Amino acid sequence: MKLVMAVIQDKDSNRLTDALGKSKYQSTKLATTGGFLKEGNTTLIIGCEDEQVNDVLQIIKENCSQREQMVAPISPMGGNADSYIPRPVKVEVGGATVFVLPIESFFQF
């Protein structure tokens, strides 16, 4: 058994949970915050059998698109002024960061 943890953008969460549900995969949705852009993310926790991992990864890949986004300057207050960005810049956001972990045992009460 495996535990799949997928960190995705909030914009992709409904589409992905719907696609997982249609394929009979259950997930737990957690609200999380990204470190770089300081924006909301969603972390999905999905338990599945070893042979289902590739199917789950394909569903994630098909439903979490990458896109460019303009990011406003971040104030240097409280931080290093050397890393201050004086004007908006385009960054690539979206997609998914996925961790697949082995599960030693599983209990459902």
C-alpha positions in Angstrom: 0.0 0.0 0.0 1.2 3.6 -0.7 0.3 7.0 0.5 0.3 9.6 -2.2 0.7 13.3 -1.1 0.1 15.8 -3.8 0.7 19.6 -3.2 -1.3 21.5 -5.8 -2.6 25.0 -6.5 -6.0 25.8 -5.1 -7.2 26.5 -8.6 -6.7 22.8 -9.5 -8.1 21.2 -6.4 -11.8 20.8 -7.4 -10.9 19.5 -10.9 -8.5 17.0 -9.4 -10.7 15.7 -6.6 -13.6 15.3 -9.1 -11.3 13.2 -11.4 -10.0 11.1 -8.5 -13.6 10.5 -7.3 -14.7 9.4 -10.8 -11.9 6.8 -10.8 -13.0 5.6 -7.3 -10.0 7.1 -5.4 -10.8 8.7 -2.1 -8.7 11.6 -0.9 -8.4 13.9 2.1 -8.0 17.6 1.3 -5.8 19.9 3.5 -5.5 23.6 3.2 -1.8 24.5 3.1 0.3 27.6 2.3 3.3 27.7 -0.1 6.6 29.0 1.1 7.8 30.9 -2.0 4.6 32.8 -3.2 3.0 32.7 0.3 -0.3 31.7 -1.4 -2.8 29.0 -0.6 -2.2 25.5 -1.8 -4.1 22.3 -1.4 -2.5 19.1 -0.2 -4.3 15.9 -1.1 -3.6 12.7 0.7 -4.6 9.6 -1.2 -4.2 6.0 -0.1 -3.9 3.3 -2.8 -2.5 -0.1 -3.6 0.9 -0.3 -5.1 -0.4 -1.2 -8.6 -2.7 1.9 -8.6 0.1 4.5 -8.0 0.8 5.1 -11.7 -3.0 5.6 -12.4 -3.2 8.1 -9.5 -0.1 9.9 -10.8 -1.5 10.1 -14.3 -4.8 11.6 -13.0 -2.8 14.2 -11.0 -0.7 15.1 -14.1 -3.8 15.5 -16.3 -5.6 17.8 -13.9 -2.9 20.0 -12.5 -1.6 22.4 -15.2 1.4 24.7 -15.1 0.9 28.3 -16.0 2.6 31.7 -15.8 1.6 34.2 -13.2 2.6 37.8 -12.4 4.0 38.1 -8.9 3.9 41.5 -7.2 7.0 42.8 -5.4 7.7 41.5 -2.0 8.6 44.1 0.6 12.2 43.8 2.0 10.9 44.8 5.5 12.1 42.2 7.9 14.1 40.5 5.2 17.2 40.9 3.2 17.1 44.0 0.9 19.4 42.2 -1.5 16.6 39.9 -2.6 14.0 42.6 -3.0 12.2 42.4 -6.4 11.3 46.1 -7.4 8.7 45.2 -10.0 6.2 42.4 -10.9 7.8 39.3 -12.5 6.4 36.3 -14.3 6.9 33.0 -12.5 5.7 29.5 -13.4 3.1 28.2 -11.0 0.8 25.1 -10.9 1.6 21.6 -11.6 2.0 19.3 -8.6 4.6 18.2 -6.2 3.9 14.6 -5.3 5.4 12.3 -2.6 4.8 8.6 -2.7 5.3 6.9 0.7 5.2 3.3 1.7 2.5 2.3 4.2 3.4 -0.3 6.7 -0.1 -0.8 8.0 -3.5 0.8 7.6 -6.4 0.9 10.0 -9.9 2.3 9.6 -12.1 2.6 12.6 
